[in-house]
Amino acid sequence: MVSPWAVLALLALSSAQETLLNICMDAQHHKSQPGPEGLLYGQCVLWKDNACCTANTSVEAHRDQSYLYNFNWDHCGAMAQRCKRHFIQDTCLYECSPNLGPWIDQTDSSWRRERILHVPLCREDCEQWWEDCQDSSTCKVNWHKGWNWSTGTNQCPHGAMCQKFKYVFPTPADLCEKVWSQSYKYTTERRGSGRCIQMWFDPAEGNPNVAVARYYALGPAAAPQLAPLALLAPTLLGVTLWG
């Protein structure tokens, strides 16, 4: 017979893990709770049914230099549009997705209390990002820090040389993992596998990242075990603890 205390422990664990699902991080432009946002703009529209971003945030995510972070994509000359669309999509995922809970990490930044760390991106997303950006230019590996902000927007630090992405980030993994301080992790998992977060998906087919977040929050072994134990819990707890 299953111990009622084991049931309680598993149910408590399940409850804690469930809080990682459908959640917004505590950051500068995020809503406190996810919900429908029917007026999301452009590439952010994928999250209109359930979003952590507002319509205004989605509009600003598409500007070359927006009020969100005063960050200029064109710090080494004009970034190719095919490259820029990936950074826009990256911004939309970060600002809008309610499915990043398993990778939310505490931070002491002045502009956010939480960040994402090691989000497993699908192989195709990383590789296409690198492919489309390889001939655009940048002067830094880590875009989170080290910029010259004396003009109010990011400029290359003194002495930094602009080079093509393919030299600054020799592989897709270098780009995905290093550009935002390990926010993402390159994986060999494919889109549709249920094991990696997709930056790009067809909203008409639903949001595949819901299942991915659940997989990583509950774990492959825990999910099937919790269901039968939860069914047993009322009987076990009623008889043993409060009977």
C-alpha positions in Angstrom: 0.0 0.0 0.0 1.2 3.5 -0.8 2.1 5.6 2.2 -0.2 8.6 2.6 2.8 10.7 3.4 4.3 9.7 0.1 1.1 10.8 -1.6 1.2 14.1 0.2 4.8 14.6 -0.7 4.1 13.8 -4.4 1.0 16.0 -4.5 3.0 18.9 -2.9 5.7 18.4 -5.5 3.2 18.3 -8.3 1.6 21.5 -7.0 5.0 23.3 -6.9 5.8 22.0 -10.3 2.5 23.2 -11.7 3.3 26.7 -10.6 6.0 26.7 -13.3 3.4 26.4 -16.0 1.5 29.4 -17.4 3.5 32.0 -15.6 5.1 35.4 -16.3 8.5 36.3 -15.0 9.0 39.3 -12.8 10.7 41.6 -15.2 10.4 45.2 -16.5 7.7 44.9 -19.2 5.9 41.7 -18.3 2.3 41.4 -17.1 1.8 39.9 -13.6 -0.4 37.1 -15.1 -0.7 35.7 -18.6 -3.9 36.2 -20.5 -5.4 36.9 -23.9 -4.1 39.9 -25.8 -6.0 40.1 -29.1 -4.1 43.1 -30.4 -0.6 41.8 -30.3 1.5 43.1 -33.2 3.5 41.5 -36.0 5.6 38.5 -35.0 4.3 38.6 -31.5 0.8 37.6 -32.6 1.7 34.0 -32.0 1.0 34.5 -28.3 -2.3 36.5 -28.7 -4.4 33.7 -27.0 -2.3 33.7 -23.9 0.5 36.3 -23.4 2.7 37.9 -20.8 3.2 41.0 -23.0 0.8 43.9 -23.8 0.0 45.2 -27.3 2.3 48.2 -26.7 5.2 45.9 -25.8 4.6 43.9 -28.9 4.8 47.0 -31.1 7.9 48.2 -29.5 9.6 44.8 -30.0 9.6 45.5 -33.7 11.3 48.9 -33.6 14.9 49.2 -34.4 15.4 51.2 -31.2 12.5 51.0 -28.8 11.8 52.3 -25.3 11.9 48.7 -24.0 15.6 48.7 -23.5 17.0 51.4 -25.8 18.9 48.7 -27.6 20.0 49.3 -31.2 20.3 46.3 -33.4 22.2 48.4 -36.0 25.2 49.0 -33.8 27.6 47.8 -36.5 25.8 49.1 -39.5 22.4 48.1 -40.7 21.4 44.5 -39.7 20.0 42.5 -42.5 16.2 42.1 -42.2 16.4 38.3 -42.4 18.7 38.5 -39.4 16.7 41.1 -37.5 13.5 39.1 -37.7 15.1 36.4 -35.4 16.0 39.0 -32.8 12.4 40.4 -33.0 11.1 36.8 -32.5 13.5 36.3 -29.7 12.2 39.5 -28.0 8.6 38.3 -28.6 9.3 34.9 -27.0 11.0 36.6 -24.0 8.3 39.2 -23.5 5.2 37.2 -24.4 5.6 33.5 -23.6 3.9 32.1 -20.5 5.8 28.8 -21.1 9.2 29.7 -19.8 8.6 28.9 -16.1 11.0 25.9 -15.8 13.9 28.1 -16.8 13.1 31.3 -14.8 16.0 32.2 -12.6 16.5 34.9 -9.9 18.6 37.9 -10.7 19.5 41.1 -9.0 19.4 43.4 -12.0 18.1 46.9 -11.6 15.5 46.3 -14.3 14.3 42.8 -13.5 14.1 40.4 -10.6 13.9 37.3 -12.8 15.5 36.1 -16.1 15.5 32.9 -18.1 18.5 30.6 -18.1 19.3 27.6 -20.4 16.0 27.5 -22.2 16.4 24.5 -24.6 15.9 25.9 -28.1 15.1 23.6 -31.0 17.9 22.9 -33.4 16.2 24.4 -36.4 15.6 27.7 -34.6 19.2 28.1 -33.6 20.6 27.0 -36.9 18.3 29.2 -39.0 19.0 32.2 -36.7 22.8 31.7 -37.3 22.3 31.1 -41.0 20.3 34.3 -41.5 22.7 36.4 -39.4 26.1 35.1 -40.4 26.9 38.0 -42.7 25.5 40.8 -40.5 28.0 42.4 -38.1 28.5 43.0 -34.4 31.3 43.9 -32.1 30.4 41.8 -29.0 29.8 38.2 -28.0 27.6 38.9 -24.9 25.0 41.6 -25.6 23.8 41.8 -22.0 26.8 43.8 -20.8 29.9 45.8 -21.7 28.3 48.4 -24.0 29.0 52.1 -24.2 25.8 53.7 -23.1 27.0 57.3 -23.0 24.6 58.4 -25.7 21.6 56.6 -24.1 21.7 53.7 -26.5 24.2 50.8 -26.9 27.4 51.6 -28.8 30.4 49.4 -29.3 32.9 49.8 -26.5 36.1 51.6 -27.3 38.5 49.5 -29.3 35.9 46.8 -30.2 35.9 45.9 -33.8 32.8 45.1 -35.9 33.0 41.7 -37.5 30.6 39.4 -39.2 28.5 37.2 -37.0 30.1 34.0 -38.4 33.4 35.1 -36.9 32.0 36.4 -33.6 29.8 33.3 -33.3 31.5 30.5 -35.2 28.6 28.0 -34.6 24.8 28.2 -34.1 25.4 27.1 -30.5 27.8 30.0 -29.9 25.1 32.5 -31.1 22.2 31.0 -29.2 24.0 30.4 -26.0 26.4 33.4 -25.7 24.5 36.4 -27.1 22.2 36.7 -24.1 24.4 35.2 -21.3 23.2 31.6 -21.5 19.5 32.5 -21.6 19.2 29.8 -24.3 20.8 26.4 -24.7 21.4 24.9 -28.2 19.9 21.4 -28.4 19.8 18.7 -31.1 16.1 18.3 -30.4 13.8 19.0 -33.4 10.7 21.1 -33.7 7.6 19.1 -32.8 9.6 16.7 -30.5 8.0 18.1 -27.3 11.6 18.5 -25.9 12.6 21.9 -27.1 11.1 25.4 -27.1 10.2 26.8 -30.5 10.7 30.5 -31.2 8.6 30.0 -34.3 5.3 28.1 -34.6 2.0 28.1 -36.4 -0.6 29.4 -33.9 -3.4 27.8 -35.9 -1.9 24.4 -34.7 -1.7 25.5 -31.1 1.3 26.5 -29.0 3.8 23.6 -28.8 5.7 25.1 -26.0 2.8 24.4 -23.5 3.7 20.7 -23.7 7.5 21.4 -23.6 7.1 23.4 -20.4 5.0 20.7 -18.8 7.6 18.0 -19.8 10.5 19.9 -18.1 8.4 21.0 -15.1 7.1 17.6 -14.2 9.8 15.5 -15.7 9.3 12.4 -17.9 9.0 10.0 -15.0 7.0 12.1 -12.5 4.0 12.9 -14.8 2.7 9.4 -15.2 3.3 8.5 -11.5 1.4 11.5 -10.2 -1.9 10.8 -11.9 -2.7 7.4 -10.2 -1.4 8.6 -6.8 -3.7 11.7 -7.1 -6.6 9.3 -7.6 -5.7 7.3 -4.5 -5.1 10.4 -2.4 -8.7 11.1 -1.2 -9.1 7.5 0.0 -5.7 7.2 1.6 -5.8 10.6 3.2 -9.4 10.3 4.4 -8.9 6.9 6.1 -5.4 7.3 7.5 -5.1 10.9 8.4 -8.7 12.1 9.1 -10.7 9.0 9.4 
